Every structure is written in structure tokens, then in C-alpha cells.
Amino acid sequence: MADVHVYVNRPPDREGGGTLEELAEALRRLEHVSGVSVDSPGNVLAVTFEGGRAEREEIERTVREAGYEVSRLSGRSDVPGE
């Protein structure tokens, strides 16, 4: 299992509103994601997933497709070689 914190920039048309929870739901639908928690004031989603680099890239792609920008990733990985 790996954990990553995804820090996002909200586009101006998404300010104010529960849209980070909608993004969390999109991430929860990914097969390899087992959990997502949201810190709306900090614009951070904590994502627990199985896999490595390819799965992390799919998480980033899902964030971008939802209309957000990934400002940075921070996390811990238990995957050998990661």
C-alpha cells in the first residue's frame, strides 16, 4: 500500500463549493484506490492505493481530467524501488 497527498489548485470557477468531495469520489472509483480523505481548506486529498508509478500517474490524470491542477504530490510508498 502507498499513500500520497495530492495538493491541488482549484480553477476560479470551482472556488467555493463541495467540489473537492466530487473529485474524491472520482478517485475512489479507481480500481487501485482504497481510500481518499479530503482537507478542503488545504486543497489536499490523501489517497491510499495499491501499485506504483503507473497507478500514481492515473491518480494525477484523474485530477487533471476533473479540471484541477496538481500543484504537488507528497507521500510515502511501501513499493520496492519507489
Secondary structure as UniProt FT lines:
FT   STRAND          2..9
FT   HELIX           12..14
FT   HELIX           19..28
FT   TURN            31..32
FT   STRAND          33..39
FT   TURN            40..43
FT   STRAND          44..49
FT   HELIX           53..65
FT   TURN            66..67
FT   STRAND          69..77
FT   TURN            80..81
//
